Amino acid sequence: MFHDLKEICANCGCTKGAHCGTGYYSDHYKMYIPYDYCPGHEGRMDWDQGPGTVFKSSGKFVDGEDN
């Protein structure tokens, strides 16, 4: 399970663990944030600039292991 969270997203380059852990409506962004949504910080996805992306499996992991 924890190894799965270390997989790198092919869309944003963050780990799966950095993605949104649940779907919810954001009053701040006035939009629904889906489960596994790419993070909106550190110069990556800006949630208020469009629909963004969700986690896409790359088969690569932070610890260097391939799937």
PyMOL commands that set and color helices and strands:
alter all, ss='L'
color gray80, all
select helices_A, chain A and resi 4-6+16-18+47-49
alter helices_A, ss='H'
color red, helices_A
select strands_A, chain A and resi 7-9+24-26+31-33+57-61
alter strands_A, ss='S'
color yellow, strands_A
deselect
rebuild
show_as cartoon
